[in-house]
Amino acid sequence: MASKTILRIGHPLLRTISSPVTDFDTHELHTLILDMFDTMHEASGAGLASVQIGVPLRVVIFGFQHNPRYPDEAPIPETVLINPEIEILTNNTEDAWEGCLSVPGMRGLVPRYNDIRYRGFDQYGNRIDRSVSGFHSRVVQHECDHLDGILYPQRIMDLGNFGFIDELTQYRIMESASLPCETSDD
């Protein structure tokens, strides 16, 4: 398939609520998912929502075996998650630096729930139901936010912890040791 152009912050489509998928196991859905994986892999992202490539459907993908942007993170199984639902399992949150393919060159300190359960479907209509924590949980929450028109800067509690990567590291607001190499997203 093909890598697609990633919409950037300011594009009105990124502020919309995506529509549910009603038909599974179709040529169109399989093509969309292949395009999403090509786009995510080319950008070295950990995840991608379909709206980021201009398709406002409730489809996200995520996962990697090894990602140069997140060298210290454990692998996450490559997953297609359609019409996702998230259940918060504990009220414990953790702040961590996030980036986004749609907000290139920037990072922000974002609180996310540590433990979630997510449910939805794969592209064939098979049910998915997983409980996860840590970075896996963060990636899923980040991607699912896109489906509701939310970009990570809207989750930042203190805008003093948001900016361009080079500025944040130069002035030691964000430690470069905790920063994955900058190429892309989620």
GILINKA-V370359 format. One line per field, one symbol per residue. ss: DSSP state (a for helix, b for strand, c for the rest). burial: 1 if it has 16 or more other C-alpha atoms within 10 Angstrom, else 0. A space follows every 10 residues. Layout:
BEGIN
ss = ???
burial = ???
END
This chain:
BEGIN
ss = cccccccccc caaaacccbc ccccccaaaa aaaaaaaaaa aaccccbbba aaacccbcbb bbbbcccaaa cccccbbbbb bbbbbbbbcc ccbbbbbbbb ccbbbbbbbb bbbcbbbbbb bcccccbbbb bbbaaaaaaa aaaaaaaccc caaaabccaa abbbaaaaaa cccccaaacc cccccc
burial = 0011011110 0011101100 0001000010 0110111111 1011111111 1110011111 1111001011 0010110011 1111010000 0000001111 1111111111 1111111111 1110000000 0101111111 1111111111 1110110000 1110100110 0001000011 011111
END
